[in-house]
Amino acid sequence: MKNQQDNKNGKKKLASEWFAKAGDDELSARDILKDREGAASTVCFLSQQMGEKYLKGYLVYQEKSFPKIHQLDRLVKLCEKLDADFAKIMGEAEYLTGFYVATRYPGEYPQFSFEEAKEAIERAIKIKDFVLEKVFKV
């Protein structure tokens, strides 16, 4: 029984490390949004990263491996194999996935507004809340 509890605590600790990194992304994104000093595209990118880290943290918690990808919709599908409820956040995942490339490279990508940045972080927070409820439910 003790080994089982230790294993569960170890999984939560490792998942919490992923969540802490996502929390750093959230803090930075919120600071940019609050003062509007910085690029809206950075908020969009950090929101995508935040969602990615929460989903990967969940997979780590479940002791599931995942490919080195940044497509949140694909990560949600991996999570859905463990818990069908993850279909509820597919819309958020699809919305955020596009920000990974579009915010990082020059070219024919759109400029992002602070309204889009606000939407991005709100969707990332929905993923955060959903995942944390699954992992740390009481």
C-alpha positions in Angstrom: 0.0 0.0 0.0 2.8 2.4 0.8 4.6 1.8 -2.5 1.3 2.5 -4.3 0.9 5.8 -2.4 4.6 6.7 -3.1 4.1 6.0 -6.8 1.0 8.2 -6.9 2.8 11.1 -5.1 5.8 10.7 -7.5 3.4 11.0 -10.5 1.8 14.1 -9.0 5.2 15.6 -8.3 6.4 15.1 -11.9 3.2 16.4 -13.3 3.4 19.3 -11.0 6.7 20.2 -12.5 5.1 20.5 -15.9 2.2 22.5 -14.4 4.7 24.9 -12.7 6.4 25.6 -16.1 2.9 26.3 -17.5 2.3 28.6 -14.6 5.4 30.6 -15.5 4.0 31.0 -19.1 0.7 32.2 -17.6 2.3 34.8 -15.4 4.3 36.2 -18.3 1.3 36.3 -20.6 -0.8 38.0 -17.9 1.8 40.6 -17.3 1.9 41.4 -21.0 -1.9 41.6 -21.2 -2.1 43.7 -18.1 0.3 46.4 -19.2 0.0 45.9 -22.9 3.8 46.2 -23.0 5.0 43.5 -25.3 3.6 41.7 -28.2 0.1 40.2 -28.4 1.6 37.4 -30.4 3.8 36.5 -27.4 0.7 36.1 -25.3 -0.8 33.8 -27.9 2.4 31.8 -28.0 2.6 31.5 -24.2 -1.0 30.5 -24.1 -0.3 27.7 -26.6 2.7 26.6 -24.5 0.6 26.7 -21.4 -2.0 24.4 -22.8 0.7 22.1 -24.2 2.4 21.8 -20.8 -0.9 21.0 -19.0 -1.8 18.3 -21.4 1.7 16.8 -21.3 1.6 17.0 -17.5 -1.6 15.0 -17.5 0.0 12.4 -19.8 3.0 12.2 -17.5 0.7 11.8 -14.5 -0.9 8.9 -16.3 2.5 7.4 -17.1 1.9 7.7 -20.8 4.6 8.6 -23.3 3.9 11.1 -26.0 5.7 12.2 -29.2 7.6 15.4 -29.4 4.7 17.4 -30.8 3.2 20.8 -30.3 -0.3 20.2 -31.7 -2.6 20.4 -28.8 -5.4 18.7 -30.7 -3.2 15.6 -31.1 -2.3 15.7 -27.4 -6.0 15.9 -26.5 -6.6 12.8 -28.6 -4.0 11.0 -26.6 -5.6 12.1 -23.4 -9.0 11.1 -24.7 -7.8 7.5 -24.9 -7.4 7.7 -21.1 -10.5 9.8 -20.4 -13.2 10.5 -23.0 -14.1 13.8 -21.1 -11.1 15.4 -22.8 -13.2 15.8 -25.9 -14.8 18.7 -24.0 -11.6 20.8 -24.5 -10.9 19.9 -28.1 -12.1 23.3 -29.3 -9.6 25.1 -27.0 -6.9 22.8 -28.2 -7.6 23.4 -31.9 -7.8 27.2 -31.3 -4.4 27.3 -29.5 -2.5 24.9 -31.8 -2.2 27.4 -34.6 -0.3 29.8 -32.5 2.8 27.6 -32.1 4.2 28.4 -35.6 2.3 31.5 -36.5 3.7 33.5 -33.6 7.3 32.3 -33.9 8.3 32.8 -37.4 8.2 35.7 -40.0 6.4 35.4 -43.2 2.8 35.3 -44.3 1.4 34.8 -40.8 -1.2 37.2 -39.4 -0.5 39.8 -36.7 -2.4 39.1 -33.5 -4.4 41.6 -31.6 -4.7 42.0 -27.8 -8.3 40.8 -28.1 -7.0 37.5 -29.7 -4.4 37.3 -27.0 -7.1 37.6 -24.3 -9.1 34.9 -26.1 -6.0 32.7 -26.2 -5.2 32.9 -22.5 -8.8 32.3 -21.6 -8.8 29.1 -23.6 -5.5 28.0 -22.1 -7.0 28.6 -18.6 -9.9 26.4 -19.6 -7.4 23.6 -20.4 -5.6 24.3 -17.2 -8.7 24.1 -15.0 -9.9 21.0 -16.8 -6.6 19.1 -16.4 -6.0 20.2 -12.8 -9.5 19.0 -11.9 -8.6 15.6 -13.4 -5.3 15.3 -11.6 -6.0 16.9 -8.3 -9.7 16.2 -7.8 -10.6 15.7 -4.2 
